[in-house]
Structures are given as structure tokens and as C-alpha cells.
Amino acid sequence: MHLPRAWETVTAAATLGVVLGAGAAATPRAANRLQCRATLEQFIETQSEVAIDGVLANIGPDGAEAQGAAAGAVVASPSLVDPDYVYTWTRDAALTYKALVERFIAGDSSLQSKIDDYVSAQAILQGVTNPSGGPDSGGLGEPKFNIDLTAFTGSWGRPQRDGPPLRATALILYADWLVDNGEASKAADTVWPVIAKDLDYTVRYWNETGYDLWEEVSGSSFFTLSASHRALVEGAALASTLDKQCPGCAEWAPAILCFVQDFWVPEGDSGYIDSNINVRDGRTGKDANSILSSIHTFDPASDCTDSTFQPCSSRALANHKAVVDSFRTEYTLNAGISQRDAVAVGRYAEDVYYDGNPWYLTTLAAAEQLYAALYQWNQTGSITVDDVSLPFFTDRVPDVAKGTYASDSATFTSIVDAVHAYADGFVSVVQTYTPADGALAEQYDRNDGTPLSARDLTWSYAAFLTATERREGIVPPGWGETGANTVPDVCEAPAPCDATITFNARVTTTLGEDVFVVGALTELGNWAPADAVPLSADGYTSSDPLWSVTIDLPAARSFAYKYIKKTSGGEVVWESDPNRGFTTPTECDSADTINDTWR
């Protein structure tokens, strides 16, 4: 597989020991080209250099913007205030390193030492006890850590269950390469132990709720489950190759795939993905995390499979249209742009973070899905237009009809040309709102395109790299999708492993007041007072104001919680900060008691 010219430049620079800061141009010549870029091709060539420099600048220990970061730790952004992103997120780091491992596999050998640092750093993090739990009680679901690899103990949306399967995928790609290149012992002895812990977490927790990709909604996440399915499929295959065990991987992967189908929402003849279910979030569910899911689970060897929402599948294309269209009237930037053309894309239309803006990485993801679809169509040699995908295709080629079009047909060519131009349009949007120095923040203003929020976001740079690599036909290795895309006739879930927990709270109340417990578990209402669990006052006396309830909670689970009072008039009174915390026993069918006093 060839290296694009920008990669050759980066490899040469790395050989000379040149590491530039995020947002810095490779040379004065590159800076001048950024200032006067005239074409999309020129922008991509120069911005690719800026993007890889931006990624490497944010990786410890020697990245120019990663001071104080441990070796292999990915700093989300060097922004210290408004917002403070100087942490290492398991998710962001895994997606960044997945991009770097793919780049390494494609020929950039300078990255191997960085990848080895990542393996070592993640092995350390897996052993750090944190607010989500210990190494064996849910701690791998902790979303972020300090950049010196110590626990972050502040309030946050936790647990987040996408981190372990995403990290497993990044490391499985590396382990597979090691096996193919005569280093199976390194894969087995150094990389597999980290992968195995993540796979074990995924097997254990896939059917439990957690916070979504954007760290805002606790429920069942399409992104998390899609990542989990892929990780278990490829994890089982690697285990077999290394003569290791992957308990539950092959057993539960089909069950996850079965569950994933529940996120599809038929709408007329078409439909879309509801990205978060089993939650009352007040949203349509049309969310760019579904597009990010399709590009993460892209398998170059796959057909256009609906069950795994492959980029070229009818469902994924219909969803792409639904998500992109949800932003067409949302931002001033998109005003007057025709239905056929690309627009700025954010997270979801109801977003209020920084007042809700387009993001560089979500706009690039919209392009990347289409480039991946183009690759798949060219590999399979045909395009099928059906009821579900027809609205997407008629936006591109208005007179197209349902049918299957072979690669030697004029309709195939028309569709490919139109979709490629549409995909390029999203990159052009990014080009329009990228500053002259190429620095990519997290967001750009919905009204005037000014960069906003965290500067030099690592994920933004990684998203640019993967989108433009797909444009060049550079694709990752397959993960076994073709042998793992059949949905079982009957969905099944693991038998619950619960512990019986009694909450005893001493709370002095007045007539008309009731006491509830609420917290970061579905069983405790996911912090929603309306869904809080009521306690009984049957044991209440003036000398011992006891309120109590006994409920089943998942075993081996760390969680935060609080007590609230509700008055007969509907007022909700929370007890004082900080949140309380508890870890349930590790054994199924065990029991424990919590004794608290209102504060």
C-alpha cells in the first residue's frame, strides 16, 4: 500500500527528529501555501502535514504541546481553560491511536515507538483505581485520567463503556500486524494482556447502560454497542491466532449485533438511527455519533451490509442524510445551501454546549463515511438503490430509480461522481473554516465559522487524517465483518449478576415530605428526580428517622448517588455536595447495606 506524499514528508521529518507544535506549519513554504491555498487538493496535501504534526504534538512525553504527559498519553487538547481539556480520555486516545496504527501498517514505521508507549501507558491505566471502580470492579469504564496517568476524581459522566472496546480494536490492529511480521511473541506477551482486560470488560458490561460518546446521556448507546460488537469479533479471532482464551467473545458478539438492530427507526420508506435509547433525553436521536459508528466499523472486505450499518449500506446512507439534513436549517453557516450540497455538521441539533456549533471532526466524519462507501462500491462492483436509500441517492442524482447498477453502467458512474463531489464538499466546508495556520479546534462558530472551544483538538486532527486517507483509497485491514453480520433469530442477554443493596438513610422530614435515592445507575434513575427510587418510612421514629429501601443493583459496580426530598407540592430538595459513592459486592446474589445520614 503506497504512502501519500504528505506521509513521505512526515516520515522524513521524523527521521531527522523534527517534531513541530500543534498548528505549526512544516516549513515556511507550507505556511505560505496555507495562506494562499487555491484548491481542495492543495489544502489536503498541506493540511495533512499539519494534522499529523498536531496529533504528535499532543502525545507525551516529548510532544510540543504535551508537557507533563506520560509516555503514550494522548492529551485531548492543550487548552487549560474554557475548556480545560488537559486530560487523557480513553476514547479519544483509542481513536487517535487506531488512526496511528493504521498509518503505521500502511508504511509509516516512525510511529512504532509511539505505539509501544501507548501499549505501556494503557497497561498502567487499567490498574488505576478510580471513581468508576477498581481494575476488577468497573474501573476500565472510567472516561478520563490525568495526563500523568493518575485518577481524575472530579465529578463526571461515568462510566463510559466505549473506551475498552475502542482501545481493544486499536491494539488488535497492532497485534495482528506483529503476528504477520514475525513478532507473535510480542503480541502474545505484551499487547494481548491489555486487550484481554478490555475484552473481558466488554463481555461483562455490554448489556448495561452507561454514558454516551458525548458524555451527556446515560442509556444504551449505538456507538458503544457497535464498537463492542467489532471488538469481540476481532478479539475472538486474535485469541485463536495466539492460542489464548477470550471467554464470552464469540458467544456474546451475535447478541450485541441483535441489540444494535433496535436502534434503527423506520421513517416512511426510509429511516435513521436513534443513537441513544433506553433514556429520556428529549432528542430525536439524529446524532453524528451514528456516522462515527459506521466509519469505525467499516470493513473494506464487506458488502453493503445493513445489519452492521456498513458505510455503503442502505441504512447507513439513509441515516447520513437524516443526520446531515438535521443541520441544514440549524446553523447560519448553512443558510442558502442547496439540498444537494454539503453543509457544516455538528453533534446533534439540540446541542447547547458552547451554544451548539458544528465540529470539525463530525463534518469530516460525514465525508469519511462517503469515501468509505465509494471504496466499497468499487470493490463490490455495483450500487443498489432501494426504498431506504432512494432519498439519499435522489439528492445526488435526481432522476435515479431503484435498482442495482453495475460498475460498467452510466448510472454507476453518475452516482460515484456525485457522491465523491458531495464528500469533497464536507472537506471544503472544513477548508473554509480552518485558520490559515491549519490549527483545528473542537468547534467552529455556527454563525461566522470562528474556531471555538478547545484549541488543537487531537481528535480533530486524527479525523482529518482518516477522512483524507479514505479519499485516497487507503483503508484499514478488515475485522471479520463478513463472517459476523448475521443477526440471530432470537436476541438474548446475559443472565443478570446482581447484588441486593439496602439503603438506610437517617433523614428528618416533615409531614408531606418523602425521601428518594437517585444516582448514576439506570436502577437509580440516572440522576433524574422523576425516576428516583422511593424509600419507606415504615421504620421512622422521632428518635431514629430511618428511611429505607432494598433493591437489586449490578454486582461489582461503583456508582455515585445522593438522597433527595420531594414535597407534596412537587419541590425537589437535594442533599449537600459532594456526591456519595459506593461499590457493590463482586459476587452475584450477594448483599450489602449502606448506612447514611442526610447532609
Residue, then its C-alpha position, 0 to 999 in steps of 0.5 A: m500500500h503506497l504512502p501519500r506524499a504528505w506521509e513521505t514528508v512526515t516520515a522524513a521529518a521524523t527521521l531527522g527528529v523534527v517534531l513541530g507544535a500543534g498548528a505549526a506549519a512544516t516549513p515556511r513554504a507550507a505556511n505560505r501555501l496555507q495562506c494562499r491555498a487555491t484548491l481542495e487538493q492543495f489544502i489536503e496535501t498541506q493540511s495533512e502535514v499539519a494534522i499529523d504534526g498536531v496529533l504528535a504534538n499532543i502525545g507525551p512525553d516529548g510532544a510540543e504541546a504535551q508537557g507533563a504527559a506520560a509516555g503514550a498519553v494522548v492529551a485531548s487538547p492543550s487548552l487549560v481553560d474554557p475548556d480545560y481539556v488537559y486530560t487523557w480520555t480513553r476514547d479519544a486516545a483509542l481513536t487517535y491511536k487506531a488512526l496511528v496504527e493504521r498509518f503505521i501498517a500502511g508504511d509509516s514505521s516512525l510511529q512504532s515507538k509511539i505505539d509501544d508507549y501507548v501499549s505501556a501507558q494503557a497497561i498502567l491505566q487499567g490498574v488505576t483505581n478510580p471513581s468508576g471502580g477498581p481494575d476488577s470492579g468497573g474501573l476500565g469504564e472510567p472516561k478520563f485520567n490525568i495526563d500523568l496517568t493518575a485518577f481524575t476524581g472530579s465529578w463526571g459522566r461515568p462510566q463510559r463503556d466505549g473506551p475498552p472496546l475502542r482501545a481493544t480494536a486499536l491494539i488488535l490492529y497492532a497485534d495482528w500486524l506483529v503476528d504477520n511480521g514475525e513478532a507473535s511473541k510480542a503480541a502474545d506477551t505484551v499487547w494481548p494482556v491489555i486487550a484481554k482486560d478490555l475484552d473481558y470488560t466488554v463481555r461483562y458490561w455490554n448489556e448495561t447502560g452507561y454514558d454516551l460518546w458525548e458524555e451527556v446521556s446515560g442509556s444504551s448507546f449505538f456507538t458503544l454497542s457497535a464498537s463492542h460488537r467489532a471488538l469481540v469479533e476481532g478479539a475472538a479471532l486474535a485469541s485463536t491466532l495466539d492460542k489464548q482464551c477470550p471467554g464470552c467473545a464469540e458467544w456474546a458478539p451475535a447478541i450485541l449485533c441483535f441489540v444494535q438492530d433496535f436502534w434503527v427507526p423506520e421513517g416512511d420508506s426510509g429511516y435513521i438511527d436513534s443513537n441513544i435509547n433506553v433514556r429520556d433525553g428529549r432528542t430525536g436521536k439524529d446524532a453524528n455519533s451514528i456516522l462515527s459508528s459506521i466509519h469505525t466499523f467499516d470493513p473494506a472486505s464487506d458488502c453493503t451490509d445493513s445489519t452492521f450499518q456498513p458505510c455503503s449500506s442502505r441504512a447507513l446512507a439513509n441515516h447520513k442524510a437524516v443526520v446531515d439534513s438535521f443541520r441544514t436549517e440549524y446553523t447560519l453557516n448553512a443558510g442558502i445551501s442547496q439540498r444537494d450540497a454539503v453543509a457544516v455538521g455538528r453533534y446533534a441539533e439540540d446541542v447547547y454546549y458552547d451554544g451548539n456549533p458544528w465540529y470539525l471532526t463530525t463534518l469530516a466524519a460525514a465525508e469519511q463515511l462517503y469515501a468509505a462507501l465509494y471504496q466499497w462500491n468499487q470493490t463490490g462492483s455495483i450500487t443498489v438503490d432501494d426504498v431506504s436509500l432512494p432519498f439519499f441517492t435522489d439528492r445526488v442524482p435526481d432522476v435515479a430509480k431503484g435498482t442495482y447498477a453495475s460498475d460498467s453502467a452510466t448510472f454507476t458512474s453518475i452516482v460515484d461522481a456525485v457522491h465523491a463531489y458531495a464528500d469533497g464538499f464536507v472537506s471544503v466546508v472544513q477548508t473554509y473554516t480552518p485558520a490559515d495556520g491549519a490549527l483545528a479546534e473542537q468547534y467552529d462558530r455556527n454563525d461566522g465559522t470562528p474556531l471555538s472551544a478547545r484549541d488543537l483538538t487531537w481528535s480533530y486532527a486524527a479525523f482529518l487524517t482518516a477522512t483524507e486517507r479514505r479519499e485516497g483509497i487507503v483503508p484499514p485491514g478488515w475485522g471479520e465483518t463478513g463472517a459476523n453480520t448475521v443477526p440471530d433469530v432470537c436476541e438474548a442477554p446475559a443472565p443478570c449478576d446482581a447484588t441486593i443493596t439496602f439503603n438506610a438513610r437517617v433523614t428528618t422530614t416533615l409531614g408531606e415530605d418523602v425521601f428518594v435515592v437517585g444516582a448514576l445507575t439506570e436502577l437509580g434513575n440516572w440522576a433524574p428526580a422523576d425516576a428516583v427510587p422511593l424509600s419507606a418510612d415504615g421504620y421512622t421514629s422521632s428518635d431514629p428517622l430511618w428511611s429505607v429501601t432494598i433493591d437489586l443493583p449490578a454486582a461489582r459496580s461503583f456508582a455515585y448517588k445522593y438522597i433527595k426530598k420531594t414535597s407534596g407540592g412537587e419541590v425537589v430538595w437535594e442533599s449537600d455536595p459532594n456526591r456519595g459513592f459506593t461499590t457493590p459486592t463482586e459476587c452475584d446474589s450477594a448483599d450489602t447495606i449502606n448506612d447514611t445520614w442526610r447532609 
